[in-house]
Amino acid sequence: MRKPLLFAALLLTLAACKGKPDEASPTIDFGAGDGFSHFDASARPNGTQDPTDWTSDATWNEQEKALFPKTSFDLNGAQRTALFMYANVYPNPGATALYRVEAFNRNNSITVGYSVKLVLVDKNYKVLMQQGPLSFPSGYAVALDYGQLGLQPTERYRLYYVLYDNDGLVCKGHGDVRYDK
């Protein structure tokens, strides 16, 4: 009687030590429904919207923070979202898209005021594209060609962005995108 109980206890102990599958290979939860915000070619919302996309993310997990390893400020630190206007990708879904970010131009300056870093990942946090730091006075846009980036049609991906200036973090967030031909 003791041997089967010891064996069962040993198996339970080993199973507990293994950890959760999510810890070993984390995946992104895109959320309910389509899991991304729809925008037409003029950047107007034209379908379901994901309220977690294109806003300020309060805290990031370890996988998300690891996407920006050379950042000189705390990615989970205080954000100055009053300087942030918006960020989005349009059209979404699409075959090509435009990522756009806008921040308030302080004192009508034409000198560089902000920088942004972008990282596009698949559902397993595999990095598919990195850009930045890209510097600009108040607005920046970059074209994305999903086919050239090796994305698969109808799959969802996540674009992380970090907006900052000489004083540190302004805003960080994400937006989910889908490649459709």
C-alpha positions as CSV (number, residue, x, y, z in Angstrom):
1,M,0.0,0.0,0.0
2,R,2.9,2.4,0.8
3,K,4.7,1.9,-2.5
4,P,1.7,3.1,-4.7
5,L,1.1,6.1,-2.4
6,L,4.8,7.0,-2.6
7,F,4.8,6.6,-6.4
8,A,1.7,8.8,-6.7
9,A,3.3,11.4,-4.4
10,L,6.5,11.4,-6.5
11,L,4.5,11.9,-9.7
12,L,2.5,14.8,-8.2
13,T,5.7,16.4,-7.0
14,L,7.3,16.1,-10.4
15,A,4.3,17.5,-12.1
16,A,4.2,20.5,-9.8
17,C,7.9,21.2,-10.4
18,K,7.4,21.3,-14.2
19,G,5.5,24.6,-14.1
20,K,2.6,25.8,-16.1
21,P,2.8,25.4,-19.9
22,D,2.2,29.2,-20.2
23,E,5.4,29.9,-18.3
24,A,7.5,27.7,-20.6
25,S,6.1,29.0,-23.9
26,P,3.9,32.1,-23.4
27,T,1.5,33.1,-26.1
28,I,-0.4,36.3,-26.8
29,D,-4.1,36.4,-26.0
30,F,-5.5,38.7,-28.7
31,G,-8.8,38.9,-26.9
32,A,-12.4,38.1,-27.9
33,G,-13.9,38.4,-31.4
34,D,-11.5,39.4,-34.1
35,G,-8.9,40.4,-31.5
36,F,-7.9,43.6,-33.3
37,S,-9.3,47.1,-34.2
38,H,-10.6,47.5,-37.8
39,F,-9.5,50.7,-39.7
40,D,-10.2,51.6,-43.3
41,A,-7.6,53.1,-45.7
42,S,-8.3,56.6,-44.2
43,A,-7.6,55.5,-40.6
44,R,-11.3,55.6,-39.7
45,P,-12.7,52.8,-37.5
46,N,-14.8,50.6,-39.7
47,G,-15.6,47.5,-37.7
48,T,-15.1,46.0,-34.3
49,Q,-12.7,47.7,-32.0
50,D,-10.4,46.2,-29.4
51,P,-10.3,48.6,-26.4
52,T,-6.8,47.4,-25.5
53,D,-5.3,48.3,-28.9
54,W,-3.5,51.6,-29.6
55,T,-3.8,52.9,-26.0
56,S,-1.3,53.1,-23.2
57,D,-0.4,49.8,-21.6
58,A,0.1,50.1,-17.8
59,T,2.4,47.2,-17.3
60,W,4.2,44.7,-19.5
61,N,5.2,41.2,-18.7
62,E,8.8,39.9,-19.0
63,Q,8.4,38.8,-22.6
64,E,7.1,42.2,-23.6
65,K,9.9,44.1,-21.7
66,A,12.5,41.8,-23.3
67,L,11.5,43.1,-26.7
68,F,13.1,46.5,-25.8
69,P,16.4,45.4,-24.1
70,K,18.4,48.6,-24.6
71,T,15.9,51.0,-23.1
72,S,17.4,53.4,-20.6
73,F,14.2,53.9,-18.6
74,D,11.8,51.7,-16.7
75,L,9.2,50.4,-19.3
76,N,6.7,49.9,-16.4
77,G,7.5,53.3,-15.0
78,A,5.2,56.4,-15.0
79,Q,4.0,57.4,-18.4
80,R,3.3,61.0,-19.6
81,T,0.3,60.2,-21.6
82,A,-0.8,63.8,-21.8
83,L,1.8,64.2,-24.5
84,F,0.5,61.3,-26.5
85,M,-2.2,61.8,-29.1
86,Y,-2.7,58.5,-30.9
87,A,-1.1,55.5,-32.6
88,N,-2.7,53.1,-35.1
89,V,-2.1,51.0,-38.2
90,Y,-4.4,51.4,-41.2
91,P,-5.9,49.8,-43.1
92,N,-6.3,46.9,-40.7
93,P,-6.7,44.2,-41.8
94,G,-4.6,44.7,-45.0
95,A,-1.7,43.6,-47.2
96,T,0.2,46.8,-46.6
97,A,-0.5,49.3,-43.9
98,L,0.8,52.5,-42.4
99,Y,1.8,52.7,-38.8
100,R,1.3,56.3,-37.5
101,V,2.0,57.9,-34.2
102,E,1.3,61.5,-33.1
103,A,2.4,63.3,-30.0
104,F,1.8,67.0,-29.0
105,N,4.4,69.3,-30.6
106,R,5.7,71.3,-27.7
107,N,6.2,75.0,-28.3
108,N,5.8,74.6,-32.1
109,S,9.3,73.2,-32.3
110,I,10.6,71.9,-35.6
111,T,13.5,70.2,-33.8
112,V,13.3,66.5,-32.9
113,G,11.2,66.0,-29.8
114,Y,10.3,62.3,-29.7
115,S,11.6,58.9,-30.6
116,V,9.7,55.7,-31.2
117,K,10.8,52.0,-31.2
118,L,8.6,49.4,-32.9
119,V,8.6,45.6,-32.6
120,L,6.3,43.3,-34.5
121,V,5.8,39.8,-33.1
122,D,3.8,36.7,-33.8
123,K,1.6,35.0,-31.2
124,N,4.6,33.4,-29.5
125,Y,6.6,36.7,-29.2
126,K,8.9,35.8,-32.1
127,V,10.3,39.0,-33.4
128,L,9.4,39.6,-37.1
129,M,10.4,43.2,-37.4
130,Q,12.2,45.9,-35.3
131,Q,12.5,49.6,-36.1
132,G,14.0,52.5,-34.3
133,P,14.8,54.5,-32.6
134,L,13.1,56.8,-35.1
135,S,13.1,60.5,-34.2
136,F,10.5,63.1,-35.1
137,P,9.1,66.5,-33.9
138,S,5.5,65.4,-33.3
139,G,4.3,62.8,-35.8
140,Y,5.8,59.8,-37.6
141,A,4.5,57.2,-40.1
142,V,6.1,54.1,-41.6
143,A,4.8,51.8,-44.3
144,L,4.5,48.1,-43.5
145,D,4.4,45.4,-46.2
146,Y,3.2,42.3,-44.5
147,G,4.1,40.0,-47.4
148,Q,7.7,41.2,-47.4
149,L,7.9,40.8,-43.6
150,G,7.0,37.1,-44.1
151,L,3.6,37.3,-42.4
152,Q,0.9,34.7,-43.1
153,P,-2.5,35.8,-44.4
154,T,-5.4,35.8,-41.9
155,E,-2.9,35.4,-38.9
156,R,-2.9,38.0,-36.2
157,Y,0.3,39.8,-35.1
158,R,1.1,42.3,-32.4
159,L,3.0,45.6,-32.9
160,Y,4.5,47.0,-29.8
161,Y,5.6,50.6,-29.6
162,V,7.5,52.7,-27.1
163,L,7.3,56.5,-27.4
164,Y,9.9,58.5,-25.5
165,D,11.8,61.8,-25.3
166,N,14.9,63.1,-23.6
167,D,13.0,63.0,-20.2
168,G,12.2,59.3,-20.6
169,L,9.0,57.3,-21.3
170,V,6.1,59.1,-22.8
171,C,3.8,56.1,-23.7
172,K,4.0,52.4,-24.5
173,G,1.4,50.2,-26.0
174,H,0.5,47.7,-28.6
175,G,-1.9,47.2,-31.4
176,D,-2.9,43.9,-33.0
177,V,-2.9,43.6,-36.8
178,R,-4.0,41.0,-39.4
179,Y,-2.5,40.4,-42.8
180,D,-5.2,40.0,-45.5
181,K,-4.5,40.0,-49.2
